[in-house]
Amino acid sequence: MKVILKADDFRSSRNWERFINYLDKYGIKTSIGIIGGGYDVGSVLKLYKNGHELFNHGFSHAKNEFKRSYDLQKKSLIHTQSKLRSNGIVLQTFGAPCNDFNETTIKVVNDVEDIKVWLFGISDIYCLLYNREFKNKYSKKLVLENKIVPLIPHSHNILEHPTHNPDYDWFIKRMEELNDEEYLLIQLHPLSWNDKRFDIFKRSIDYMLNKNCEFLTPMEYYKFKEV
């Protein structure tokens, strides 16, 4: 099974440092959500140079950032793209703040050529999760879905249950149920983890390593699908 880690809301901090250090110990690469309105350039460049994939996680991280007009959404997306490009980084993956957006976001994301992958983007699974119906729910981008939703509607995460709280027993059950999937996208929030939560994360990584899971970044999976 292929596993794609989606670590949201990067902030230079002790929690993030220990999270990255643990992954680096095993040579695991993750995707990391960068908020364009505030990030430490040195820390971001270090992550990028170490092979982790940075993704566009909005400019302000406001819950309604991608539920506004086309022009305002496009401004947020492009502003973050431009700021990272000024640091020599081209962001090729997008994940909306709080995974919240509207039908307009489909066109916004489609119109940004650099973006190739949409994490937890619009799909049949998204509509099931949020009990919404969109006339056009098919993006031109590669949408990586939340595989847990068809099993347990309205459940957001495989490891964190609820969001921000890793639950090992929940994780094991979900991994067993989803064992036949080609890939799993696992959302994480390292900034909010205390020591106990971090220990559960470490146990989950150990479990996946013992199961010979293959860890990929979103763009690595994109290139795998292109072959």
N, C-alpha and C positions, 0 to 999 in steps of 0.2 A: 504493500500500500504506500502511496505517496502522501506525504504530510506537508502542508504549507502553513507555517505559523504567521499569524497576523497580529503583531504587537502594536497597539494603538497608543497615541498621545505621548510621543517622546518628549521627555524633559531630562536635561542633564541632572542626574541625581544618584545617590547611593543605590537605590532600588534598581534603577536601570543598569548601573554599572555591574552589579552582581548578576543580573539577568543575562547580560551580554557575555560576561566572563564565563558563566556556566555553559552557555551554548558554544562559545569559542573553545572551551575545553574539549568538546567532542566534535569540533569541526562542523557544527550545525549553523546554517545560515537562516536568518529570519527576515521577514519584511517588517518594516518599521514606519509607522505613520508619523509624518512630519507636518506640523501645523505652521503654515507659512508666516503667520503673524508674530511668531516668537520662537526662536531656536538658537542654540549656541553653535555657531559656524564650525568651530574647531571640533566639537564633539560629533557633529553630523559628518564632517569630512572623514573623521577617524572611522566611523561606522561604515561609510561608503568604501573607503580604501581597504577595509577588512573583509569586504565581500558581501555585506548585508545589503538587501535591497530596500531603498527608501521609497515610500509611496506618498502620494498627495492626499493629505487628510484634511483638506480645507485650509482656509486662511485664518478664520476666527475660532473655529470649532463650536460655533453657536449651533444649537439643536436645529434651528430652522434655516441654517445657512444654504441648504440645497432644497428648500421648499419655496423659494422666492421666484422672481421673474427670471426669464432667460438671461437678460443682460447682467443682473446682479450675480447670478450663479456663475456665469462665464467669467465675470470679473474676479470672483474668488478663486476659481480654478486656475485661471491664467496668471493671477498675481503670485500664487504659490509656485507655479511652474517657472515663472520668470525669476523669482528670488533664488530658487535652487539652481537654475541654469547659470545665474551670475556666480555661483560657487563651483561651477564646472560639472553640475549633476543634472542629467535629464531624467525626470520622473516619468516612468512608463506605466505606472499602476495607480489607480484611484480607489479610495475607500471613503465614503461619506461619513462625516461626524455622526456618531450615534446610529450609523447605517440608515439614516433617515433622508428621504428625498421625495421628489414628486415626478410626474411624467415628463415635465420639462427637462429634468436632469438627463434623460436619455439623449435628447438632442444636444445638450451642452457637452456631454462626454463624447458623443459621436463626432462633434465638431473640433475636438482637440486631437490633432493627428498623433502627437507623441504618446498619448495614452493607448495602451494595448489591452490592459486587463482591468476589470472592475470587480473589486472584492465585495462579496455580498450584494451584488448589483441586482438590477431588476430582472425578474424571472418568474416563472410559475411558483417557485418555492417562496420567493419574497412575497408574492400576493397572498399565498396561504398563511405565511407568518403574520402579516399585518392585516389580514382580512380586507384587502383592497383589490380593486379590479381596474386595470389600465387598458385603454383601447390598444395601445401599442406598447407591449412589454418586452420587445426584443431589441436588444442592443447590438450594434455592430462590433462591439468589443467582446473579448473572451470574458464571460461572467463566471466567476468562481462562487459556487453556491454554498449555502448553509445546509449540509446534508442531514442535519438532525431534525429539521422541520417536518418532513413528511412522516417521521416516526412519532414526534411529539410536537404538534402544532403549538406555536407561541413560545417555544423554547429557543433561546438565542445562542447558546454556547455548548460545546462538547466538554470543555474542561471547567470553565467558570459557571457556577450554578448556585445562586444567581450571578449576574455580571459582577466582576471584580473579585469573586470568591471561588477559588479553585476547590473542587469537591472530588476527591479521588474515587470514591465509590461510584458516583455519578459518571465520572469519566470512564471507568472500566466497563460499566454497563453499556455506555454508548459506543465504545470501541468494539465491543463484542457484537453489538447489533449492526454496526456499520462495516464489519470486517470485509465485505465483498465489494465495497466502493473502490473506484480507481484512485480517488484522492479524498482527503479531508482537509478543510480549511478551518483552523483552530484559532479563535480570537482570544487575545491575552491583554491584560492591563497591568504590566509590571509595576507602574508607579504606585498603585494602591495596595500592593502586597506587603503584609507584615511577614515576619519570619515564618510563621506557621503556613501561610499561604504559599510562600516561596518554596518551602519544603515539599508541599503537595505538587507544585510545578515540577520540582526536580524528580520526584517519584514518577510523575507522568512521562517525563522525558526518558527516564531509565526503562520504563515499561515499553515505550515505543522502540527504543534501541534494541531491547531484547526480542522484540517482535520483527526486527529487521525492517522497520519502516524506512523509507527513503525520504529524506527531508529536502524539499526544493523551495526556492523562492517563487513568487508568482511568474516572473519572467522566465525562469528556468522551465516551469511547467508550460508556459506559452510556447516556448521553443520546442519542447517535447511534443506538443500537440501539432506543431507545424510540420514535423518530420513525416 
